[in-house]
């Protein structure tokens, strides 16, 4: 939820609150702000000139470029008859990671587009920059491999079960990965929709496929945002089993369940796995 609510008009803010059935908002969600019609409030939510990184539009920097991006995005959302489902929010002092699902008209009916929005903030709540993540697979049936947005940070390390999951993922250890999930836990691929794998059997089949290229998937860790309930990891994919890849940007959100293991792992990237036919 990147946008500062005090910058919006009362009618616009009331519409957002009513849509979400809340008494008030600490911040305005990403898509609600874009669709509010109040571009000036979005621009003023940034500490300096607006800067946003988008999977399709690339780097959007400066007020004029950002205003054009907002107008084009609204036109696209209207053409696709878009609706938005809020999923989750990871919030720390200097960063937030918002998850949503866009539902859009496609050629063969409605499609889902899972989207994550990372917002870096100043102490006063204003934005430094936004990084938007989604896979183009649901839109085009193809991957638009995305170059890195961030450099690896050796200090970005994940605690407890999230760290255990990352080590097992890098090692290609199916048993260890499945053991990090709670009963009924699930992993969702970037394409969303039918690409959800739940329970021990579903998870085992999924990770056996992921590791079928001769090994695990070690990631370059770039930022770690952890509020105790969930941890969001921005990363670069650099290897997939035996295949070295050009670094590709992504973010994963790992939600802890009541038992201390993972209730969910939701992935947002556009990597083209060397496996064939996979979203």
N, C-alpha and C positions, 0 to 999 in steps of 0.2 A: 504494500500500500504506500506508494511513494508521494502522493500529492498532499499538500498542506491544506486542511479544510478551511482554515480561517481566510484563505485567499479566494474562496468561491463565494458567489452570491448566495443569499439565504434560500431562494427558490431552488437553485441547483443542488445545494447541499441537502435540502429537504427531500428531493427526489432520490438522491443516493441513499439516505437514511431509510426512507420508506421502502425502497427496493430490497434493502437488506434487513428490514424489520428490527432496527436497532434504535436506541434512544439517542446515541451520538457516535461519532467516529473519531478515533485518534488520528486517522489519515484516510485519504480517499483512495480506493483501489485503482489500479492502473487503468483498466478498461473503462471503469465508470468515469474517471477523469477525462480520458480521451473522448468519450461520447457525451460529455456534459455540455459541449458547445462553448466552453469558457477557456479558450486557449491561453489567454493572458494569465490565468491562475496557474496553468501548467508551467509556463515560462518562468513565472515569478517563484515557483517552488524550487528552482535551482539557485544555488549560492552564486554561481557565475553564469556564463553563457551555457545554454542547454547542451548536453552531450548524451547521446543514446546510441547503443550498439544493437543492431537488429539483424536477424538471420538472413533477411532478403534485401533490405535497404542498405545494410552495412552501417558505417559510422555516420551518424547524423549530428552535426555540430553547428552551433550558432542559432540565433533566434529565428532567422528567416528560413533556414533549412528545417528546423524543428517545426515551425508553423506549417510548412508545406507537407511535412511528414504526417502531422496530425490530420490535416485536411484529406490527404490521400488515404490514410488509414480509415477515416470515417466513411469515405466514399466506398471503400472496399467492404467494410463491415455492413454497410447498408445494402450493397448489391448482393451480399451473401446472406442477408437476413440473419445476422449474428445474434446469438444469445450467449450469456456468460454465466458459468457456474464457479463460484469461489470454492477453492479446495482447502488451502491451508496458508498459514503465514508463520515464518520463522523470523523473530524480531530480536535484535540485540541493539546495543547502544549506537553502534556506528553503521549498522547495515540491516536491511530487511530482505527477505526472499519470499515473494508472494507467488502462490500457485493458483492457476485457474484453468478451466477447460472452456475453450471457445467451441460453440456448435454452429456450424455453417452449412448453407446449401451447397451441395456438390452435384456433379453430373448425374450421379446415381442415388441421390438422396442426401440426407444429413450426414455430416462427418464431424468427428471430434478432433480438436487440435489442442492437446495439452501444452500449456505455456507457463514458463517461469520467468519472473521479473526480479532481478537483483538490483537493489538501490543502495548505493554508498552515500552516507549522510555526514553532514557537518554536525557539531554539537548542538546547534540551534534547530536541527531538524531539516534544514534545507539540503537539497540534493547536490552531490558532486557529479554523479553520472548514473545512468541506468544501463543495464545489460539484459536484453530479452533473449530467451532461449526457447526454441521449438524445432521440431523436425518438419521438413517440407514433404516428407513421405505421404501423409494423409492428403495433401493438396495436389501433388503431382505424380505420386508413385515412384519418385526418384529422391535421392539424397543430394543436398547441396552442401558439400563438405565445407565446414567453416574453419577458417584459420584461427589461431589462438587470439584471445582477447587479453589474456593475462600471462604473466611469467610464473613459473613454478616457485613456490615459497617453501623452503625447507622447514619453516616453523609451522606450517599448516598441517597439523596432525590431529586425528580424531580419537576421541576417548572411547572406552568400553566397547560395546558391541559394534559400534560403527567402525572403529579401528579394526576389530576382528574381521568384519565383513571385507574391508578393503584389503587386508592381508591375504585373505582367502581368495578374493577376486584376482589379485595379482599373481598368486601361486597357481591358479587354475584348479583349486581343490574343491570339488563339488560337494563332498561330505561336509567340509568346514563351512562353506557358504550356506548350505541348507540349514546347518545347525545354528546359524545366527538368527533365524527367523522363528517367531512364535508360531504355534499351531494356528493355522488359518491366515498366516501372514502372506503377503503377496509382493511380487515385483512387477512393475509396469514399464514396458518399453516406451521409447519416445513417441511411437505412433499411437499409443493409447488404444481405445476401442477394444478389439478382440485380442490385443497383444498384452494381456494381463495373465500372470501365472500365479496361481494361488495354491497353498497347501504344499506338503512335503513332496508329493508326486509331481505336481505341476512345476514346482521350483526345480526339482531334480532334472526333469526333462529339459527345462529351459536352460539351465546352466551347463548341462552336458552338451547341448548344442553350442552354446557360446564358447565353450572350451574345446570344441572339436577341431580347431585349427592348430592343434599342437601345443596348447598352453593357455595361460591366464591372460588377464587384461590389466597390466600395470598402468596406473594413471599418474600423471604429474599433478600434484595437489597445489592449487593456487590460492584459494581462500576457503576458510572453514567458518561457518556461521552456526552457532549452537545455542539454543535457548533452554536446553535441558530436556525438552520433549522431543525435539527434532534437530537434526544436523543437516545443513546444506553445504555441499562441497562443490566448488567450482574447480574444474580440472581440464587437462588436455589429455586426449587419448593419443598414445604414441606407439603402442604395440598391441597387436591382437594375435595372441598365440605366437606362431612363428613369423608373422607378417609385420614388418615395420611400416608404420603409417606416418604421413605428414601430420604434425600436431594438429589436433582438432578440438575445438572448444566445446565444453558442455557443463552441465550442473546436475547433481543428483541430490535428492532430498530423502533422508533416511529417518523414519519415524519410529520412536521407541514405543513398545507396548507396555502394558501394565506389569508383565513378567520380566521386563528388562531386556528382552530380545526385540528384534525388528518386527513391527507390525506392517511396515510398508517400505519399499524402496522404489522411488519414482524417478525415472531418468529422463533428462531433457538434453539431447544432442542430435546431431545429424550425421554421425559416423556411418560409413558404408561398410558393414562388417564383411570380412572375406569369407562369407558362409553361403551367400546366395539366397535371394527371395525372402529377405528378412527385413521387417520394419524397425 
